[in-house]
Amino acid sequence: MRTVKAALIQRVAQAERCADLDACIQAIRAAAATGSQLVLLQELHNGAYFCQRERTEVFDAAEPVPGPSTAALRDVAAALGVVIVGSLFERRAAGVYHNTAVVLDADGSLAGVYRKMHIPDDPGYYEKFYFTPGDLGFVPVDTAVGRLGVLVCWDQWFPEAARLMAMAGAELLLYPTAIGWDPTDPEDERRRQLDAWRTVQRGHAIANGLPLLACNRVGFEPAPAAADSGDGILFWGSSFACGPQGEILASASETAPECLVVDIDLGRGEAVRRLWPFFRDRRIDAYGDLLKRWRD
Amino acid sequence: MRTVKAALIQRVAQAERCADLDACIQAIRAAAATGSQLVLLQELHNGAYFCQRERTEVFDAAEPVPGPSTAALRDVAAALGVVIVGSLFERRAAGVYHNTAVVLDADGSLAGVYRKMHIPDDPGYYEKFYFTPGDLGFVPVDTAVGRLGVLVCWDQWFPEAARLMAMAGAELLLYPTAIGWDPTDPEDERRRQLDAWRTVQRGHAIANGLPLLACNRVGFEPAPAAADSGDGILFWGSSFACGPQGEILASASETAPECLVVDIDLGRGEAVRRLWPFFRDRRIDAYGDLLKRWRD
């Protein structure tokens, strides 16, 4: 067994970006006090989910990586000796912005970054306006607690992303995320969506013999004034951890903020892969068409 | 809505191969009497699961495709006007045998075949001895009820197989399968395995916006005399159907034979894909390493 104690910080966004980062840092301190060695924050944790409408002034909130938020997370990582996975709005250049995960190692060094590769765009989630698709590929990050396969939100629906991280030796899949219901969705549709979100990620854990962490926002965020895009988003929380057979290890509230602390055995994946040796049997000679848009 | 009534015939294997095929045909007649238009049989439905031990004489039971079993299924398909997905031990040549799914159209014609691409090999499932890996790729079959993405058992753990079928226009994923517990497995491991099996397949349905059918054996089959490979297999039944959000539509017993009849709406997948347009956003420019064994 090689156990890592991980903390998933599921929060309700506050109004002010600085206040949100401060609150995250307080939560990281509380998580470290529980003995957590790894802290996963939710997607774009520095404030409200701003993609409910397309507004050019929002780009003012983007920052370089490394930059101010990376520095603040670096300081707390070093002070507490914990690995932190954060999620920032990166300004790379005028007109080139990314949805970027940063990984601060336990000594405070910037161990690596991941730029969200799959960018959604649907009513209330106008991310293609804000985020240039990532160009760093699917590369895990080595840290004091292991090799982390960090992906972001929409990536969680793509088996290819999880597979490529696993094939690069990731020992754990991590998803900062921001997903919720349209408040007008009926209850049965809400259940299907939440269960699908959980199930597809558990499927990645199973297909790759890896544990997985997903940290989501929680609570209602109204649509901006004059938005043409709906009725706001009711983020469904439900952050969770599962093991390499997809078994749920811990799960957070649908409605309330929570620091979900869970022990992850990074060694169990190898035992599971001996029982279910999928990587031995992949038909790489017959997968060429995966590189096509459609087989027509 | 474009509804197809499907029947999944979950059976306990009998001793004699001919008796098993006769029993399958009786079950198909009963399914057709319920109004079913599509019948899915379990993997290698013509007898006991013979891969618990490696024995050269077992190859005597293999047959050409088309051959006697295909002809018997053809006759019943034509007589009843139903589409049948069967699963046979194919003798292609001396020394070349396959685990082959056959698709009989509602007029009795052989609409297509699929040769199992991913071949397992673990204690009690010595399939690499018996089955040459398929060489027909992942090609769906057009039938009177729609374009069927037929895969077989071990394929169900590979997101690549489902993805390639979906990208070729499959409207429904179908898995004849034969999976169970080692009777010495403790109860918690049994639950993890069964739930993982169901979850990973539901994940394929979700990732591809497609409904899915899985038809499994049920009941205990002892290991052959003098087997070095364990204590037999307790096939776990639990055949199921799910929709394009992975929602369970119907589920069969863990312990008893059953003809599970379920209505599948082949039209709902398009609505789901408009909400969750994963195929729009696949990063085919960054998936090249999926064609590698490992990224090292």
Boltz contact constraints between the chains, C-beta under 6 A:
constraints:
  - contact:
      token1: [A, 117]
      token2: [B, 283]
      max_distance: 6.0
  - contact:
      token1: [A, 118]
      token2: [B, 281]
      max_distance: 6.0
  - contact:
      token1: [A, 137]
      token2: [B, 286]
      max_distance: 6.0
  - contact:
      token1: [A, 157]
      token2: [B, 278]
      max_distance: 6.0
  - contact:
      token1: [A, 159]
      token2: [B, 159]
      max_distance: 6.0
  - contact:
      token1: [A, 159]
      token2: [B, 207]
      max_distance: 6.0
  - contact:
      token1: [A, 160]
      token2: [B, 287]
      max_distance: 6.0
  - contact:
      token1: [A, 164]
      token2: [B, 289]
      max_distance: 6.0
  - contact:
      token1: [A, 167]
      token2: [B, 294]
      max_distance: 6.0
  - contact:
      token1: [A, 167]
      token2: [B, 295]
      max_distance: 6.0
  - contact:
      token1: [A, 168]
      token2: [B, 295]
      max_distance: 6.0
  - contact:
      token1: [A, 192]
      token2: [B, 245]
      max_distance: 6.0
  - contact:
      token1: [A, 192]
      token2: [B, 247]
      max_distance: 6.0
  - contact:
      token1: [A, 196]
      token2: [B, 206]
      max_distance: 6.0
  - contact:
      token1: [A, 196]
      token2: [B, 245]
      max_distance: 6.0
  - contact:
      token1: [A, 196]
      token2: [B, 246]
      max_distance: 6.0
  - contact:
      token1: [A, 199]
      token2: [B, 199]
      max_distance: 6.0
  - contact:
      token1: [A, 199]
      token2: [B, 202]
      max_distance: 6.0
  - contact:
      token1: [A, 199]
      token2: [B, 203]
      max_distance: 6.0
  - contact:
      token1: [A, 199]
      token2: [B, 246]
      max_distance: 6.0
  - contact:
      token1: [A, 200]
      token2: [B, 203]
      max_distance: 6.0
  - contact:
      token1: [A, 200]
      token2: [B, 206]
      max_distance: 6.0
  - contact:
      token1: [A, 200]
      token2: [B, 207]
      max_distance: 6.0
  - contact:
      token1: [A, 202]
      token2: [B, 199]
      max_distance: 6.0
  - contact:
      token1: [A, 203]
      token2: [B, 199]
      max_distance: 6.0
  - contact:
      token1: [A, 203]
      token2: [B, 200]
      max_distance: 6.0
  - contact:
      token1: [A, 203]
      token2: [B, 203]
      max_distance: 6.0
  - contact:
      token1: [A, 206]
      token2: [B, 196]
      max_distance: 6.0
  - contact:
      token1: [A, 206]
      token2: [B, 200]
      max_distance: 6.0
  - contact:
      token1: [A, 207]
      token2: [B, 159]
      max_distance: 6.0
  - contact:
      token1: [A, 207]
      token2: [B, 200]
      max_distance: 6.0
  - contact:
      token1: [A, 245]
      token2: [B, 192]
      max_distance: 6.0
  - contact:
      token1: [A, 245]
      token2: [B, 196]
      max_distance: 6.0
  - contact:
      token1: [A, 246]
      token2: [B, 196]
      max_distance: 6.0
  - contact:
      token1: [A, 246]
      token2: [B, 199]
      max_distance: 6.0
  - contact:
      token1: [A, 247]
      token2: [B, 192]
      max_distance: 6.0
  - contact:
      token1: [A, 278]
      token2: [B, 157]
      max_distance: 6.0
  - contact:
      token1: [A, 281]
      token2: [B, 118]
      max_distance: 6.0
  - contact:
      token1: [A, 283]
      token2: [B, 117]
      max_distance: 6.0
  - contact:
      token1: [A, 284]
      token2: [B, 291]
      max_distance: 6.0
  - contact:
      token1: [A, 286]
      token2: [B, 137]
      max_distance: 6.0
  - contact:
      token1: [A, 287]
      token2: [B, 160]
      max_distance: 6.0
  - contact:
      token1: [A, 287]
      token2: [B, 290]
      max_distance: 6.0
  - contact:
      token1: [A, 287]
      token2: [B, 291]
      max_distance: 6.0
  - contact:
      token1: [A, 289]
      token2: [B, 164]
      max_distance: 6.0
  - contact:
      token1: [A, 290]
      token2: [B, 287]
      max_distance: 6.0
  - contact:
      token1: [A, 290]
      token2: [B, 290]
      max_distance: 6.0
  - contact:
      token1: [A, 291]
      token2: [B, 284]
      max_distance: 6.0
  - contact:
      token1: [A, 291]
      token2: [B, 287]
      max_distance: 6.0
  - contact:
      token1: [A, 294]
      token2: [B, 167]
      max_distance: 6.0
  - contact:
      token1: [A, 295]
      token2: [B, 167]
      max_distance: 6.0
  - contact:
      token1: [A, 295]
      token2: [B, 168]
      max_distance: 6.0
